[in-house]
């Protein structure tokens, strides 16, 4: 509550009565406390401002959005080595779609998708079959270790090149076709994806102008055809 202060002894008002002077002095002393109302620049106002700023920055940052956007990293991309990269069957299908069209049927269970010894020694983790062209041919999707080092080490040890096309973290190969003509068409479509082969031959000598992607393993590289 705001207090009203009377003029002190030195003002133009004179108090002839000492009692009145004493009362006036008492009132003047009590006025030294000033206004009881909180100052707008005090801690309370400052705290509200800080809290408001934190709330604004918090709502702007939207926790988890950056991670979600990069996980549309679940979108296929380009690995550091220059190879197309994929970490799931869906991402492989997305990479192949411009050349092969949509995956019409993805099979992830059953005997044909069980990892065999040949898959495991290549670093295989999971296998699936995807059907294309009115289900006239199928492509095997094999997810392998993320940096391809197991696959590269195997090919270098055996001094061989791959029969399947390779991306970073996966391989693809045509495994089922209705007839020879369908197989030829399927191979042409798969070639149009631009996915290379792994070549770890010691006598490798590419022709001029051939694009070669360096592998992580010394003595290996990725080439547009099995043999150059």
C-alpha atoms as an extended CHARMM CRD file, in Angstrom:
* protein
*
       228  EXT
         1         1  UNK       CA              0.0000000000        0.0000000000        0.0000000000  PROA      1               0.0000000000
         2         2  UNK       CA              1.3960000000        3.4130000000       -0.9690000000  PROA      2               0.0000000000
         3         3  UNK       CA              1.9120000000        5.8220000000        2.0480000000  PROA      3               0.0000000000
         4         4  UNK       CA              1.2960000000        9.5530000000        1.9480000000  PROA      4               0.0000000000
         5         5  UNK       CA              4.1380000000       11.6460000000        3.4270000000  PROA      5               0.0000000000
         6         6  UNK       CA              3.6110000000       14.9940000000        5.0880000000  PROA      6               0.0000000000
         7         7  UNK       CA              6.0730000000       17.8270000000        4.5140000000  PROA      7               0.0000000000
         8         8  UNK       CA              9.0120000000       17.8990000000        6.9560000000  PROA      8               0.0000000000
         9         9  UNK       CA              9.9830000000       20.6700000000        9.3240000000  PROA      9               0.0000000000
        10        10  UNK       CA             11.9080000000       22.5820000000        6.6720000000  PROA      10              0.0000000000
        11        11  UNK       CA              8.9430000000       22.9450000000        4.2990000000  PROA      11              0.0000000000
        12        12  UNK       CA              6.6530000000       25.9260000000        3.9500000000  PROA      12              0.0000000000
        13        13  UNK       CA              4.1560000000       24.2990000000        6.3370000000  PROA      13              0.0000000000
        14        14  UNK       CA              4.8520000000       25.0790000000       10.0100000000  PROA      14              0.0000000000
        15        15  UNK       CA              3.6080000000       22.9610000000       12.8600000000  PROA      15              0.0000000000
        16        16  UNK       CA              3.0390000000       24.9670000000       15.9710000000  PROA      16              0.0000000000
        17        17  UNK       CA              2.2910000000       21.9800000000       18.0370000000  PROA      17              0.0000000000
        18        18  UNK       CA              5.2090000000       19.7270000000       19.0630000000  PROA      18              0.0000000000
        19        19  UNK       CA              2.9540000000       16.7250000000       19.0510000000  PROA      19              0.0000000000
        20        20  UNK       CA              2.0740000000       17.4120000000       15.4740000000  PROA      20              0.0000000000
        21        21  UNK       CA              5.7900000000       17.8070000000       14.6780000000  PROA      21              0.0000000000
        22        22  UNK       CA              6.5130000000       14.4560000000       16.2630000000  PROA      22              0.0000000000
        23        23  UNK       CA              3.7720000000       12.8460000000       14.2150000000  PROA      23              0.0000000000
        24        24  UNK       CA              5.1090000000       14.4930000000       11.0780000000  PROA      24              0.0000000000
        25        25  UNK       CA              8.6250000000       13.2700000000       11.8200000000  PROA      25              0.0000000000
        26        26  UNK       CA              7.3150000000        9.7610000000       12.3640000000  PROA      26              0.0000000000
        27        27  UNK       CA              5.4710000000        9.8390000000        9.0600000000  PROA      27              0.0000000000
        28        28  UNK       CA              8.5660000000       11.1510000000        7.2610000000  PROA      28              0.0000000000
        29        29  UNK       CA             10.6780000000        8.3250000000        8.6810000000  PROA      29              0.0000000000
        30        30  UNK       CA              8.1810000000        5.7050000000        7.5680000000  PROA      30              0.0000000000
        31        31  UNK       CA              8.2230000000        7.1280000000        4.0270000000  PROA      31              0.0000000000
        32        32  UNK       CA             11.9150000000        6.2720000000        3.6510000000  PROA      32              0.0000000000
        33        33  UNK       CA             10.8440000000        2.7070000000        2.8250000000  PROA      33              0.0000000000
        34        34  UNK       CA              9.2460000000        3.9850000000       -0.4210000000  PROA      34              0.0000000000
        35        35  UNK       CA              6.8940000000        2.0150000000       -2.5640000000  PROA      35              0.0000000000
        36        36  UNK       CA              6.0030000000       -1.5020000000       -1.4810000000  PROA      36              0.0000000000
        37        37  UNK       CA              5.0740000000       -2.4950000000       -5.0600000000  PROA      37              0.0000000000
        38        38  UNK       CA              7.6240000000       -4.7480000000       -6.8350000000  PROA      38              0.0000000000
        39        39  UNK       CA              9.9990000000       -3.0510000000       -9.2590000000  PROA      39              0.0000000000
        40        40  UNK       CA              9.4300000000       -4.0660000000      -12.9020000000  PROA      40              0.0000000000
        41        41  UNK       CA             13.1960000000       -4.4410000000      -13.3260000000  PROA      41              0.0000000000
        42        42  UNK       CA             13.6200000000       -6.6740000000      -10.2940000000  PROA      42              0.0000000000
        43        43  UNK       CA             14.4150000000      -10.3840000000      -10.0900000000  PROA      43              0.0000000000
        44        44  UNK       CA             10.8370000000      -11.4490000000      -10.7230000000  PROA      44              0.0000000000
        45        45  UNK       CA             10.7030000000       -9.6860000000      -14.0750000000  PROA      45              0.0000000000
        46        46  UNK       CA             14.1870000000      -10.9150000000      -14.9840000000  PROA      46              0.0000000000
        47        47  UNK       CA             13.2840000000      -14.5110000000      -14.1670000000  PROA      47              0.0000000000
        48        48  UNK       CA             10.2370000000      -14.3560000000      -16.4010000000  PROA      48              0.0000000000
        49        49  UNK       CA             12.3370000000      -13.0360000000      -19.2550000000  PROA      49              0.0000000000
        50        50  UNK       CA             14.9300000000      -15.8080000000      -18.8680000000  PROA      50              0.0000000000
        51        51  UNK       CA             12.2460000000      -18.4240000000      -18.6530000000  PROA      51              0.0000000000
        52        52  UNK       CA             10.5320000000      -17.0520000000      -21.7280000000  PROA      52              0.0000000000
        53        53  UNK       CA             13.7650000000      -17.0690000000      -23.7100000000  PROA      53              0.0000000000
        54        54  UNK       CA             14.4630000000      -20.6670000000      -22.7350000000  PROA      54              0.0000000000
        55        55  UNK       CA             10.9730000000      -21.6830000000      -23.7510000000  PROA      55              0.0000000000
        56        56  UNK       CA             11.3230000000      -19.9450000000      -27.1110000000  PROA      56              0.0000000000
        57        57  UNK       CA             14.6950000000      -21.5230000000      -27.8580000000  PROA      57              0.0000000000
        58        58  UNK       CA             13.3620000000      -24.8520000000      -26.7140000000  PROA      58              0.0000000000
        59        59  UNK       CA             10.3550000000      -24.7330000000      -29.0150000000  PROA      59              0.0000000000
        60        60  UNK       CA             12.5260000000      -23.5760000000      -31.9130000000  PROA      60              0.0000000000
        61        61  UNK       CA             15.0660000000      -26.3750000000      -31.5870000000  PROA      61              0.0000000000
        62        62  UNK       CA             12.4040000000      -29.1170000000      -31.5340000000  PROA      62              0.0000000000
        63        63  UNK       CA             14.4950000000      -31.9130000000      -30.0050000000  PROA      63              0.0000000000
        64        64  UNK       CA             14.8000000000      -34.9640000000      -32.2080000000  PROA      64              0.0000000000
        65        65  UNK       CA             14.0690000000      -33.2060000000      -35.4840000000  PROA      65              0.0000000000
        66        66  UNK       CA             17.6950000000      -33.0940000000      -36.5840000000  PROA      66              0.0000000000
        67        67  UNK       CA             18.0360000000      -36.8050000000      -35.8960000000  PROA      67              0.0000000000
        68        68  UNK       CA             14.7750000000      -37.4990000000      -37.7300000000  PROA      68              0.0000000000
        69        69  UNK       CA             15.9000000000      -35.4980000000      -40.7610000000  PROA      69              0.0000000000
        70        70  UNK       CA             19.2030000000      -37.3350000000      -40.9330000000  PROA      70              0.0000000000
        71        71  UNK       CA             17.4670000000      -40.7010000000      -40.5210000000  PROA      71              0.0000000000
        72        72  UNK       CA             15.4980000000      -39.9320000000      -43.5090000000  PROA      72              0.0000000000
        73        73  UNK       CA             19.0050000000      -40.9340000000      -43.7900000000  PROA      73              0.0000000000
        74        74  UNK       CA             16.9210000000      -43.7470000000      -44.0080000000  PROA      74              0.0000000000
        75        75  UNK       CA             17.0260000000      -42.3250000000      -47.4920000000  PROA      75              0.0000000000
        76        76  UNK       CA             19.8290000000      -43.9260000000      -49.5470000000  PROA      76              0.0000000000
        77        77  UNK       CA             22.8840000000      -41.7500000000      -50.0340000000  PROA      77              0.0000000000
        78        78  UNK       CA             26.4640000000      -41.5780000000      -51.2120000000  PROA      78              0.0000000000
        79        79  UNK       CA             29.1970000000      -43.0360000000      -49.0450000000  PROA      79              0.0000000000
        80        80  UNK       CA             32.5600000000      -41.3450000000      -48.5780000000  PROA      80              0.0000000000
        81        81  UNK       CA             34.1580000000      -43.8670000000      -50.9290000000  PROA      81              0.0000000000
        82        82  UNK       CA             31.8610000000      -42.7380000000      -53.7480000000  PROA      82              0.0000000000
        83        83  UNK       CA             29.6550000000      -45.8110000000      -53.6410000000  PROA      83              0.0000000000
        84        84  UNK       CA             25.8720000000      -45.5760000000      -53.3000000000  PROA      84              0.0000000000
        85        85  UNK       CA             25.0820000000      -46.5640000000      -49.7060000000  PROA      85              0.0000000000
        86        86  UNK       CA             22.0960000000      -48.3530000000      -48.1730000000  PROA      86              0.0000000000
        87        87  UNK       CA             21.3990000000      -49.8450000000      -44.7720000000  PROA      87              0.0000000000
        88        88  UNK       CA             18.0400000000      -51.5470000000      -45.3580000000  PROA      88              0.0000000000
        89        89  UNK       CA             16.1510000000      -53.4750000000      -48.0350000000  PROA      89              0.0000000000
        90        90  UNK       CA             13.8940000000      -50.4550000000      -48.5390000000  PROA      90              0.0000000000
        91        91  UNK       CA             16.8810000000      -48.2170000000      -49.2050000000  PROA      91              0.0000000000
        92        92  UNK       CA             18.2900000000      -50.6960000000      -51.7260000000  PROA      92              0.0000000000
        93        93  UNK       CA             14.9290000000      -50.7800000000      -53.5240000000  PROA      93              0.0000000000
        94        94  UNK       CA             14.9020000000      -46.9690000000      -53.6050000000  PROA      94              0.0000000000
        95        95  UNK       CA             18.3610000000      -46.9410000000      -55.2440000000  PROA      95              0.0000000000
        96        96  UNK       CA             17.2770000000      -49.4250000000      -57.9080000000  PROA      96              0.0000000000
        97        97  UNK       CA             13.8720000000      -47.8920000000      -58.5950000000  PROA      97              0.0000000000
        98        98  UNK       CA             14.9480000000      -45.3610000000      -61.2840000000  PROA      98              0.0000000000
        99        99  UNK       CA             16.3630000000      -48.2200000000      -63.4150000000  PROA      99              0.0000000000
       100       100  UNK       CA             14.2360000000      -51.2260000000      -62.4450000000  PROA      100             0.0000000000
       101       101  UNK       CA             10.9900000000      -49.6230000000      -61.3750000000  PROA      101             0.0000000000
       102       102  UNK       CA              9.2960000000      -50.3060000000      -58.0510000000  PROA      102             0.0000000000
       103       103  UNK       CA              9.9210000000      -53.4620000000      -56.0830000000  PROA      103             0.0000000000
       104       104  UNK       CA              6.6880000000      -55.3660000000      -56.6850000000  PROA      104             0.0000000000
       105       105  UNK       CA              7.1380000000      -57.9780000000      -53.9760000000  PROA      105             0.0000000000
       106       106  UNK       CA              9.7700000000      -58.0470000000      -51.2490000000  PROA      106             0.0000000000
       107       107  UNK       CA             10.3980000000      -61.4450000000      -49.6980000000  PROA      107             0.0000000000
       108       108  UNK       CA             12.2960000000      -61.4100000000      -46.4040000000  PROA      108             0.0000000000
       109       109  UNK       CA             11.4390000000      -64.8430000000      -44.9840000000  PROA      109             0.0000000000
       110       110  UNK       CA             11.6940000000      -68.4100000000      -46.2480000000  PROA      110             0.0000000000
       111       111  UNK       CA             14.3910000000      -70.7310000000      -47.5200000000  PROA      111             0.0000000000
       112       112  UNK       CA             15.5850000000      -68.3780000000      -50.2710000000  PROA      112             0.0000000000
       113       113  UNK       CA             16.3570000000      -65.6490000000      -47.7570000000  PROA      113             0.0000000000
       114       114  UNK       CA             18.3170000000      -67.7620000000      -45.2820000000  PROA      114             0.0000000000
       115       115  UNK       CA             22.0010000000      -66.8770000000      -45.1030000000  PROA      115             0.0000000000
       116       116  UNK       CA             24.2350000000      -69.6620000000      -46.4110000000  PROA      116             0.0000000000
       117       117  UNK       CA             27.9850000000      -70.0730000000      -45.9440000000  PROA      117             0.0000000000
       118       118  UNK       CA             28.7940000000      -68.0600000000      -49.0660000000  PROA      118             0.0000000000
       119       119  UNK       CA             26.7250000000      -65.1640000000      -47.7280000000  PROA      119             0.0000000000
       120       120  UNK       CA             28.3290000000      -65.2280000000      -44.3000000000  PROA      120             0.0000000000
       121       121  UNK       CA             31.9360000000      -65.2680000000      -45.5280000000  PROA      121             0.0000000000
       122       122  UNK       CA             31.1230000000      -62.1570000000      -47.5600000000  PROA      122             0.0000000000
       123       123  UNK       CA             29.9550000000      -60.3640000000      -44.4230000000  PROA      123             0.0000000000
       124       124  UNK       CA             26.2690000000      -61.0460000000      -45.0320000000  PROA      124             0.0000000000
       125       125  UNK       CA             23.8410000000      -59.9370000000      -42.3210000000  PROA      125             0.0000000000
       126       126  UNK       CA             20.3960000000      -60.2520000000      -43.9290000000  PROA      126             0.0000000000
       127       127  UNK       CA             19.0470000000      -61.3700000000      -47.2960000000  PROA      127             0.0000000000
       128       128  UNK       CA             15.8730000000      -60.6930000000      -49.2470000000  PROA      128             0.0000000000
       129       129  UNK       CA             14.4300000000      -61.1900000000      -52.7220000000  PROA      129             0.0000000000
       130       130  UNK       CA             12.7030000000      -58.4050000000      -54.6290000000  PROA      130             0.0000000000
       131       131  UNK       CA             10.5620000000      -59.1490000000      -57.6910000000  PROA      131             0.0000000000
       132       132  UNK       CA             10.4200000000      -56.8380000000      -60.7260000000  PROA      132             0.0000000000
       133       133  UNK       CA              9.0140000000      -56.6120000000      -64.2580000000  PROA      133             0.0000000000
       134       134  UNK       CA              5.6010000000      -58.0730000000      -63.5530000000  PROA      134             0.0000000000
       135       135  UNK       CA              7.4180000000      -60.5300000000      -61.2810000000  PROA      135             0.0000000000
       136       136  UNK       CA              9.3320000000      -61.8960000000      -64.2700000000  PROA      136             0.0000000000
       137       137  UNK       CA             12.6740000000      -61.6820000000      -62.4710000000  PROA      137             0.0000000000
       138       138  UNK       CA             13.9970000000      -61.2890000000      -58.9450000000  PROA      138             0.0000000000
       139       139  UNK       CA             17.0130000000      -59.5210000000      -57.4930000000  PROA      139             0.0000000000
       140       140  UNK       CA             18.7850000000      -60.7370000000      -54.3920000000  PROA      140             0.0000000000
       141       141  UNK       CA             19.4610000000      -58.0360000000      -51.7880000000  PROA      141             0.0000000000
       142       142  UNK       CA             22.2680000000      -58.8870000000      -49.3730000000  PROA      142             0.0000000000
       143       143  UNK       CA             23.0300000000      -56.5190000000      -46.5060000000  PROA      143             0.0000000000
       144       144  UNK       CA             26.6870000000      -56.8220000000      -45.5180000000  PROA      144             0.0000000000
       145       145  UNK       CA             28.9630000000      -55.1640000000      -42.9630000000  PROA      145             0.0000000000
       146       146  UNK       CA             28.7120000000      -51.3940000000      -43.2660000000  PROA      146             0.0000000000
       147       147  UNK       CA             32.1890000000      -50.6440000000      -44.6160000000  PROA      147             0.0000000000
       148       148  UNK       CA             32.5470000000      -53.6400000000      -47.0030000000  PROA      148             0.0000000000
       149       149  UNK       CA             35.8520000000      -54.6850000000      -45.4250000000  PROA      149             0.0000000000
       150       150  UNK       CA             34.8450000000      -58.3530000000      -45.0100000000  PROA      150             0.0000000000
       151       151  UNK       CA             33.7910000000      -58.5890000000      -48.6480000000  PROA      151             0.0000000000
       152       152  UNK       CA             36.9580000000      -56.8540000000      -49.8260000000  PROA      152             0.0000000000
       153       153  UNK       CA             39.2400000000      -59.0190000000      -47.6740000000  PROA      153             0.0000000000
       154       154  UNK       CA             37.6540000000      -62.1890000000      -49.0830000000  PROA      154             0.0000000000
       155       155  UNK       CA             38.0990000000      -61.0840000000      -52.6920000000  PROA      155             0.0000000000
       156       156  UNK       CA             41.6730000000      -59.9800000000      -52.0940000000  PROA      156             0.0000000000
       157       157  UNK       CA             42.5540000000      -63.2500000000      -50.3870000000  PROA      157             0.0000000000
       158       158  UNK       CA             41.1600000000      -65.2350000000      -53.3260000000  PROA      158             0.0000000000
       159       159  UNK       CA             42.4410000000      -62.7890000000      -55.9750000000  PROA      159             0.0000000000
       160       160  UNK       CA             39.0110000000      -62.5410000000      -57.5980000000  PROA      160             0.0000000000
       161       161  UNK       CA             36.3930000000      -60.0620000000      -58.7730000000  PROA      161             0.0000000000
       162       162  UNK       CA             32.7230000000      -60.1300000000      -57.8100000000  PROA      162             0.0000000000
       163       163  UNK       CA             29.9150000000      -61.5230000000      -59.9090000000  PROA      163             0.0000000000
       164       164  UNK       CA             27.3580000000      -59.3090000000      -58.1060000000  PROA      164             0.0000000000
       165       165  UNK       CA             27.1180000000      -55.5380000000      -58.1220000000  PROA      165             0.0000000000
       166       166  UNK       CA             28.1820000000      -53.8370000000      -54.9330000000  PROA      166             0.0000000000
       167       167  UNK       CA             27.1960000000      -50.7290000000      -52.9850000000  PROA      167             0.0000000000
       168       168  UNK       CA             28.3910000000      -49.5680000000      -49.5990000000  PROA      168             0.0000000000
       169       169  UNK       CA             26.7990000000      -52.0050000000      -47.1500000000  PROA      169             0.0000000000
       170       170  UNK       CA             25.0340000000      -54.2290000000      -49.6900000000  PROA      170             0.0000000000
       171       171  UNK       CA             25.2220000000      -56.3330000000      -52.8560000000  PROA      171             0.0000000000
       172       172  UNK       CA             22.5890000000      -57.0510000000      -55.5260000000  PROA      172             0.0000000000
       173       173  UNK       CA             22.3960000000      -59.8900000000      -58.0170000000  PROA      173             0.0000000000
       174       174  UNK       CA             19.8030000000      -61.3270000000      -60.4050000000  PROA      174             0.0000000000
       175       175  UNK       CA             18.8950000000      -64.8000000000      -59.1740000000  PROA      175             0.0000000000
       176       176  UNK       CA             15.5920000000      -65.7190000000      -60.7760000000  PROA      176             0.0000000000
       177       177  UNK       CA             14.2360000000      -65.0830000000      -64.2970000000  PROA      177             0.0000000000
       178       178  UNK       CA             11.4170000000      -66.4230000000      -66.4170000000  PROA      178             0.0000000000
       179       179  UNK       CA             13.6720000000      -67.0610000000      -69.4500000000  PROA      179             0.0000000000
       180       180  UNK       CA             16.9500000000      -66.0850000000      -71.1260000000  PROA      180             0.0000000000
       181       181  UNK       CA             15.4870000000      -62.9810000000      -72.7420000000  PROA      181             0.0000000000
       182       182  UNK       CA             14.1420000000      -61.7850000000      -69.4080000000  PROA      182             0.0000000000
       183       183  UNK       CA             17.5630000000      -62.3170000000      -67.8460000000  PROA      183             0.0000000000
       184       184  UNK       CA             19.2380000000      -60.2120000000      -70.5380000000  PROA      184             0.0000000000
       185       185  UNK       CA             16.7140000000      -57.4280000000      -70.0120000000  PROA      185             0.0000000000
       186       186  UNK       CA             17.1440000000      -57.6260000000      -66.2400000000  PROA      186             0.0000000000
       187       187  UNK       CA             20.9190000000      -57.4190000000      -66.5260000000  PROA      187             0.0000000000
       188       188  UNK       CA             20.6580000000      -54.3490000000      -68.7320000000  PROA      188             0.0000000000
       189       189  UNK       CA             18.3690000000      -52.6870000000      -66.2200000000  PROA      189             0.0000000000
       190       190  UNK       CA             20.6860000000      -53.5250000000      -63.3350000000  PROA      190             0.0000000000
       191       191  UNK       CA             23.6350000000      -52.1100000000      -65.2860000000  PROA      191             0.0000000000
       192       192  UNK       CA             21.7190000000      -48.8480000000      -65.6320000000  PROA      192             0.0000000000
       193       193  UNK       CA             21.8100000000      -48.4500000000      -61.8440000000  PROA      193             0.0000000000
       194       194  UNK       CA             25.5190000000      -47.6590000000      -62.1080000000  PROA      194             0.0000000000
       195       195  UNK       CA             26.3910000000      -50.0100000000      -59.2570000000  PROA      195             0.0000000000
       196       196  UNK       CA             29.9400000000      -51.3420000000      -59.7830000000  PROA      196             0.0000000000
       197       197  UNK       CA             31.6870000000      -54.6630000000      -59.2700000000  PROA      197             0.0000000000
       198       198  UNK       CA             34.4250000000      -55.3120000000      -56.7240000000  PROA      198             0.0000000000
       199       199  UNK       CA             37.7650000000      -56.1870000000      -58.3210000000  PROA      199             0.0000000000
       200       200  UNK       CA             40.7000000000      -57.3780000000      -56.2100000000  PROA      200             0.0000000000
       201       201  UNK       CA             42.7620000000      -58.9680000000      -58.9800000000  PROA      201             0.0000000000
       202       202  UNK       CA             46.4950000000      -58.4500000000      -58.5800000000  PROA      202             0.0000000000
       203       203  UNK       CA             46.9890000000      -58.0900000000      -62.3360000000  PROA      203             0.0000000000
       204       204  UNK       CA             44.3540000000      -55.3630000000      -62.5970000000  PROA      204             0.0000000000
       205       205  UNK       CA             45.2260000000      -52.8700000000      -65.3610000000  PROA      205             0.0000000000
       206       206  UNK       CA             42.3250000000      -50.6180000000      -66.3830000000  PROA      206             0.0000000000
       207       207  UNK       CA             42.0100000000      -49.0690000000      -69.8070000000  PROA      207             0.0000000000
       208       208  UNK       CA             42.2750000000      -45.3100000000      -70.1700000000  PROA      208             0.0000000000
       209       209  UNK       CA             39.0880000000      -43.4690000000      -69.2170000000  PROA      209             0.0000000000
       210       210  UNK       CA             37.7080000000      -46.2580000000      -67.0610000000  PROA      210             0.0000000000
       211       211  UNK       CA             36.2390000000      -44.9130000000      -63.8440000000  PROA      211             0.0000000000
       212       212  UNK       CA             37.6300000000      -46.7280000000      -60.8170000000  PROA      212             0.0000000000
       213       213  UNK       CA             36.5240000000      -46.2110000000      -57.2190000000  PROA      213             0.0000000000
       214       214  UNK       CA             39.1800000000      -46.8970000000      -54.6170000000  PROA      214             0.0000000000
       215       215  UNK       CA             38.2860000000      -49.5140000000      -51.9980000000  PROA      215             0.0000000000
       216       216  UNK       CA             39.2000000000      -49.3800000000      -48.3150000000  PROA      216             0.0000000000
       217       217  UNK       CA             41.3180000000      -52.5250000000      -48.7250000000  PROA      217             0.0000000000
       218       218  UNK       CA             44.6450000000      -52.0560000000      -50.4930000000  PROA      218             0.0000000000
       219       219  UNK       CA             44.7430000000      -53.9260000000      -53.8010000000  PROA      219             0.0000000000
       220       220  UNK       CA             40.9640000000      -53.6710000000      -54.3360000000  PROA      220             0.0000000000
       221       221  UNK       CA             38.8270000000      -51.2420000000      -56.2820000000  PROA      221             0.0000000000
       222       222  UNK       CA             35.3010000000      -50.9070000000      -57.7020000000  PROA      222             0.0000000000
       223       223  UNK       CA             34.8860000000      -51.0110000000      -61.4690000000  PROA      223             0.0000000000
       224       224  UNK       CA             31.9880000000      -50.6730000000      -63.9350000000  PROA      224             0.0000000000
       225       225  UNK       CA             32.5150000000      -54.2090000000      -65.2980000000  PROA      225             0.0000000000
       226       226  UNK       CA             33.8150000000      -57.3800000000      -63.6100000000  PROA      226             0.0000000000
       227       227  UNK       CA             37.0270000000      -57.4030000000      -65.6090000000  PROA      227             0.0000000000
       228       228  UNK       CA             38.7290000000      -54.3840000000      -67.1630000000  PROA      228             0.0000000000
